[in-house]
Amino acid sequence: MWQSVHSWTFNVFSLSQPELVALASNLLHWAGVDAYLGVSPAALTDFCMSVAAEYHDVAFHNFRHGVCVMHVTYLVLHGLGMHTERVHIDVPHRAALLLAALCHDAQHDGRTNPFHVATQSAVYKRFPVSSPLERLHAATTAKLLAETRLLAKLPIAERAELEGRIERLILATDMSLHDRVMTAATTTPTSIDAVADLILHCADISNPIMTTDVSRRWSTCLMDEFAEQVADERRRGLPLSTYMMAAPNSREEAALHMGFIERYAGEGWRTLVAVLDTDADLFATCLSNLAANETYWRLRIDRWTPTRAAASSHPHPPPPTDPVVRVESLQAA
């Protein structure tokens, strides 16, 4: 099962829940996290099982997504040989990145930050500031680390530093911080913290750099989760998140995903490649997949876009779809 795990074409959808736990535990072990923390591989497995229990059974932001983001983070670190010419990614930062990646959406309920603000939910009341979901994920991670005592053998100061680093990484996954993460990494490419934020952020939006079949499956999961939120908004009498209402296999859905690639994933991954300034072959498959997925969605937009002659003959032509306007609302998704 693990023969292809170091490949960008590895498919996490092929794994059962116990296999996802095993993969997460192995990634930590292969990165040397157990040796750094002074714990056994069994302790890593117990921790990963505890993390899995904190994820909800939602369509997209589930444990499989957490492991997927962790796997992509690991592939970046592994491919870099744990260092670049510009910045050395040491073991404490590797540990922080992988633990944050695994836990970054723990207790996500399949709703967005704006939804929690609008409904004055328990999550919002607990964290009535910016990024309530990300603060929930960070707090859940801190609780798990304390309960499992995974960091207990580290010196107190080093443990506190690692905990703080994990929290900061998780908070930086808020999509509304995309531009800030991009700017920090490009203006200070030798800052290990700025580069770490960029790595995790790109791993979190990595669906478009996967093979088209896997990427399309994740897109379907996201649209399913969107449909659940719209249904919830309708039940509560709230204004509907119209960008979430694109019909399956429609031009609107294609424009939504294409807009996300253009605004976020494409910029993020091309920026990551430039900032790391490493062997071009390392990210060749990622960028090739990204181009293939861009083509996939663009062709579907073109397929459902009426020609000028057809549009002029239609008594009520549909309004044009603006993917950038729609995708801006994805920031807190």
C-alpha positions as CSV (number, residue, x, y, z in Angstrom):
1,M,0.0,0.0,0.0
2,W,2.8,2.4,0.8
3,Q,4.8,1.8,-2.4
4,S,3.3,4.9,-4.1
5,V,3.0,7.1,-1.0
6,H,5.9,9.2,-2.0
7,S,4.3,10.1,-5.3
8,W,2.2,13.1,-6.1
9,T,-0.3,10.7,-7.7
10,F,-1.1,8.9,-4.5
11,N,-4.8,8.6,-3.9
12,V,-6.1,9.0,-0.3
13,F,-9.5,8.0,-1.4
14,S,-8.2,4.4,-1.8
15,L,-7.7,4.2,2.0
16,S,-10.0,3.1,4.8
17,Q,-10.2,5.0,8.0
18,P,-7.7,2.7,9.8
19,E,-5.4,3.0,6.8
20,L,-5.6,6.8,7.0
21,V,-4.6,6.6,10.7
22,A,-1.7,4.3,9.7
23,L,-0.6,6.7,6.9
24,A,-0.6,9.7,9.3
25,S,1.4,7.8,11.9
26,N,3.9,6.7,9.2
27,L,4.3,10.2,7.8
28,L,5.2,11.5,11.3
29,H,7.6,8.5,11.8
30,W,9.3,8.9,8.4
31,A,9.9,12.6,9.1
32,G,11.6,11.7,12.4
33,V,8.9,13.3,14.6
34,D,8.8,10.4,17.0
35,A,12.6,10.5,17.5
36,Y,12.4,14.3,18.0
37,L,9.6,14.1,20.6
38,G,11.1,11.0,22.3
39,V,8.0,8.9,21.8
40,S,7.3,5.5,20.3
41,P,5.6,4.8,16.9
42,A,2.7,3.4,19.0
43,A,2.3,6.8,20.7
44,L,2.1,8.4,17.3
45,T,-0.7,6.0,16.2
46,D,-2.6,6.7,19.4
47,F,-2.4,10.4,18.8
48,C,-3.5,10.0,15.2
49,M,-6.5,7.9,16.3
50,S,-7.4,10.7,18.8
51,V,-7.2,13.3,16.0
52,A,-9.5,11.2,13.8
53,A,-12.1,11.1,16.6
54,E,-12.2,14.9,16.6
55,Y,-13.1,15.2,12.9
56,H,-16.8,15.3,12.0
57,D,-18.4,13.1,9.3
58,V,-18.8,16.0,6.8
59,A,-18.4,15.8,3.1
60,F,-15.1,17.8,2.7
61,H,-13.5,19.0,5.9
62,N,-13.1,15.5,7.3
63,F,-10.3,13.4,8.6
64,R,-9.4,12.3,5.0
65,H,-8.9,15.9,4.1
66,G,-6.7,16.4,7.1
67,V,-4.5,13.4,6.2
68,C,-4.5,14.5,2.6
69,V,-3.2,18.0,3.6
70,M,-0.6,16.3,5.9
71,H,0.5,14.0,3.0
72,V,1.0,16.9,0.6
73,T,3.0,18.8,3.3
74,Y,5.1,15.7,3.8
75,L,5.8,15.4,0.1
76,V,7.0,19.0,-0.1
77,L,9.3,18.4,2.9
78,H,10.5,15.0,1.7
79,G,11.1,16.3,-1.8
80,L,13.2,19.2,-0.5
81,G,15.4,16.9,1.4
82,M,14.1,18.9,4.4
83,H,16.0,22.0,3.2
84,T,16.3,24.5,0.4
85,E,19.1,26.8,-0.6
86,R,17.2,29.7,1.0
87,V,15.8,28.3,4.3
88,H,16.5,25.2,6.4
89,I,13.4,23.4,7.5
90,D,14.6,21.8,10.7
91,V,13.0,19.0,12.7
92,P,11.0,21.2,15.1
93,H,9.5,23.0,12.1
94,R,8.8,19.7,10.3
95,A,7.1,18.4,13.4
96,A,5.0,21.6,13.7
97,L,4.0,21.5,10.0
98,L,3.0,17.9,10.0
99,L,1.1,18.0,13.3
100,A,-0.7,21.3,12.3
101,A,-1.5,19.8,8.9
102,L,-3.1,16.7,10.4
103,C,-5.2,18.7,12.9
104,H,-5.9,21.9,11.0
105,D,-9.6,21.2,10.5
106,A,-10.4,19.2,13.6
107,Q,-14.0,19.7,14.7
108,H,-14.9,21.4,11.4
109,D,-18.7,21.2,11.1
110,G,-18.9,21.8,7.3
111,R,-20.0,25.4,7.7
112,T,-18.0,28.6,6.9
113,N,-16.8,31.4,9.1
114,P,-19.5,33.8,7.8
115,F,-22.2,31.2,8.6
116,H,-21.0,31.0,12.2
117,V,-20.9,34.8,12.5
118,A,-24.4,35.1,10.9
119,T,-25.9,32.5,13.2
120,Q,-24.0,33.6,16.3
121,S,-23.2,29.9,16.7
122,A,-21.5,28.3,19.8
123,V,-18.3,28.4,17.8
124,Y,-18.6,32.1,17.2
125,K,-19.6,32.7,20.9
126,R,-16.6,30.8,22.0
127,F,-14.3,32.7,19.6
128,P,-16.0,36.0,18.9
129,V,-13.1,37.4,17.0
130,S,-11.6,36.8,13.6
131,S,-11.3,33.2,12.2
132,P,-13.6,31.4,14.7
133,L,-13.2,28.1,12.9
134,E,-9.4,28.2,12.8
135,R,-9.3,29.2,16.5
136,L,-11.5,26.2,17.2
137,H,-9.2,23.9,15.3
138,A,-6.2,25.3,17.1
139,A,-7.8,24.9,20.5
140,T,-8.8,21.4,19.7
141,T,-5.3,20.6,18.7
142,A,-3.9,22.1,21.9
143,K,-6.4,19.9,23.9
144,L,-5.3,16.8,22.0
145,L,-1.6,17.5,22.6
146,A,-2.2,18.0,26.3
147,E,-4.5,15.0,26.7
148,T,-2.1,12.6,24.8
149,R,1.0,14.2,26.4
150,L,2.7,13.8,23.0
151,L,5.1,16.7,23.7
152,A,5.6,15.9,27.4
153,K,9.3,14.8,27.0
154,L,10.4,18.1,25.4
155,P,11.9,20.8,27.6
156,I,9.2,23.2,28.8
157,A,10.4,26.1,26.8
158,E,10.8,24.1,23.6
159,R,7.4,22.5,24.1
160,A,5.8,26.0,24.5
161,E,7.5,27.1,21.4
162,L,6.3,24.1,19.4
163,E,2.8,24.6,20.7
164,G,2.8,28.2,19.7
165,R,4.2,27.4,16.2
166,I,1.4,24.8,15.6
167,E,-1.3,27.3,16.7
168,R,0.1,30.0,14.4
169,L,0.3,27.6,11.4
170,I,-3.4,26.5,11.9
171,L,-4.6,30.1,12.3
172,A,-2.8,31.0,9.0
173,T,-4.9,28.5,7.1
174,D,-7.9,30.9,7.1
175,M,-8.4,31.6,3.4
176,S,-9.0,35.3,4.1
177,L,-5.3,35.5,4.9
178,H,-4.2,34.2,1.5
179,D,-2.8,37.5,0.3
180,R,-1.0,38.1,3.6
181,V,0.6,34.6,3.4
182,M,1.7,35.2,-0.2
183,T,3.2,38.6,0.6
184,A,5.1,37.4,3.7
185,A,6.7,34.5,1.8
186,T,7.7,36.5,-1.3
187,T,9.0,39.5,0.7
188,T,10.9,37.4,3.3
189,P,11.7,34.1,1.5
190,T,14.4,33.3,4.0
191,S,12.0,33.4,6.9
192,I,11.3,29.8,8.0
193,D,8.0,30.8,9.6
194,A,6.8,32.6,6.4
195,V,7.8,29.6,4.3
196,A,6.1,27.2,6.7
197,D,2.9,29.2,6.5
198,L,3.0,29.1,2.7
199,I,3.7,25.3,2.6
200,L,0.7,24.5,4.8
201,H,-1.6,27.0,3.1
202,C,-0.7,25.5,-0.3
203,A,-1.2,21.9,1.0
204,D,-4.6,23.0,2.3
205,I,-5.6,24.2,-1.3
206,S,-3.8,21.4,-3.1
207,N,-6.8,19.7,-4.8
208,P,-6.0,21.3,-8.1
209,I,-2.4,20.0,-8.2
210,M,-3.7,16.4,-7.9
211,T,-4.6,14.2,-10.8
212,T,-7.8,15.3,-12.5
213,D,-9.8,12.3,-11.2
214,V,-8.8,12.9,-7.6
215,S,-9.1,16.6,-7.9
216,R,-12.6,16.2,-9.4
217,R,-13.6,13.9,-6.6
218,W,-12.5,16.5,-4.0
219,S,-14.5,19.2,-5.9
220,T,-17.6,17.0,-5.7
221,C,-17.1,16.6,-1.9
222,L,-16.8,20.4,-1.6
223,M,-20.0,21.0,-3.6
224,D,-21.8,18.4,-1.4
225,E,-20.7,20.3,1.7
226,F,-21.8,23.6,0.1
227,A,-25.3,22.1,-0.6
228,E,-25.6,21.1,3.1
229,Q,-24.9,24.6,4.2
230,V,-27.3,26.2,1.7
231,A,-30.0,23.7,3.0
232,D,-29.2,24.8,6.5
233,E,-29.4,28.5,5.6
234,R,-32.8,27.9,3.9
235,R,-34.1,26.1,7.1
236,R,-33.0,29.0,9.2
237,G,-34.3,31.7,6.9
238,L,-30.9,33.2,6.3
239,P,-29.7,34.8,3.1
240,L,-28.4,32.0,0.9
241,S,-24.8,31.7,-0.1
242,T,-25.6,31.8,-3.8
243,Y,-22.1,30.9,-4.9
244,M,-22.6,27.5,-3.3
245,M,-25.7,26.8,-5.3
246,A,-24.0,25.9,-8.6
247,A,-25.6,22.9,-10.2
248,P,-23.4,19.8,-10.7
249,N,-21.7,19.6,-14.1
250,S,-22.8,23.1,-14.9
251,R,-21.0,26.1,-16.3
252,E,-21.4,27.8,-12.9
253,E,-19.7,25.0,-11.1
254,A,-16.9,24.9,-13.7
255,A,-16.5,28.7,-13.3
256,L,-16.4,28.4,-9.5
257,H,-13.5,25.9,-9.6
258,M,-11.7,27.7,-12.3
259,G,-12.0,30.9,-10.4
260,F,-10.5,29.3,-7.3
261,I,-7.6,28.0,-9.3
262,E,-6.9,31.4,-10.8
263,R,-7.3,33.3,-7.6
264,Y,-5.8,31.0,-5.0
265,A,-4.4,27.6,-5.9
266,G,-2.6,28.5,-9.0
267,E,-1.1,31.6,-7.5
268,G,-0.2,29.8,-4.3
269,W,1.5,26.8,-5.9
270,R,3.4,28.9,-8.4
271,T,4.5,31.2,-5.6
272,L,5.6,28.2,-3.5
273,V,7.8,26.9,-6.3
274,A,9.4,30.3,-6.8
275,V,10.0,30.9,-3.1
276,L,11.5,27.5,-2.5
277,D,13.8,28.0,-5.5
278,T,14.7,24.3,-5.7
279,D,15.0,21.6,-8.4
280,A,12.3,22.2,-11.0
281,D,11.7,18.4,-11.3
282,L,10.4,18.3,-7.7
283,F,7.2,20.1,-8.6
284,A,6.9,19.2,-12.2
285,T,4.0,16.7,-11.6
286,C,2.2,19.3,-9.4
287,L,2.4,22.0,-12.1
288,S,1.5,19.6,-14.8
289,N,-1.6,18.5,-12.9
290,L,-2.5,22.1,-12.2
291,A,-2.3,22.9,-15.9
292,A,-4.4,19.8,-16.7
293,N,-7.1,20.8,-14.2
294,E,-7.1,24.4,-15.5
295,T,-7.8,23.0,-18.9
296,Y,-10.4,20.6,-17.6
297,W,-12.5,23.4,-16.1
298,R,-11.9,25.9,-18.9
299,L,-13.1,23.4,-21.5
300,R,-16.3,22.9,-19.5
301,I,-16.8,26.7,-19.2
302,D,-16.4,26.9,-23.0
303,R,-18.8,24.0,-23.5
304,W,-21.6,25.6,-21.7
305,T,-21.0,29.2,-22.9
306,P,-23.5,30.0,-25.7
307,T,-22.1,31.3,-29.0
308,R,-22.9,34.9,-29.9
309,A,-25.5,33.8,-32.5
310,A,-27.1,31.4,-30.0
311,A,-27.2,34.0,-27.3
312,S,-28.8,36.6,-29.6
313,S,-31.5,34.2,-30.5
314,H,-32.3,33.3,-26.9
315,P,-35.2,35.5,-25.6
316,H,-33.8,35.6,-22.1
317,P,-30.0,34.9,-22.2
318,P,-28.6,33.9,-18.8
319,P,-26.5,36.5,-17.0
320,P,-22.7,36.1,-17.5
321,T,-20.9,34.2,-14.8
322,D,-18.1,36.0,-13.0
323,P,-15.9,33.4,-11.4
324,V,-13.7,35.9,-9.6
325,V,-16.7,37.4,-7.8
326,R,-18.0,34.0,-6.9
327,V,-14.8,32.6,-5.7
328,E,-14.1,35.5,-3.4
329,S,-16.8,34.1,-1.2
330,L,-14.8,30.9,-0.9
331,Q,-12.3,32.6,1.4
332,A,-13.9,31.2,4.6
333,A,-15.0,27.9,3.1
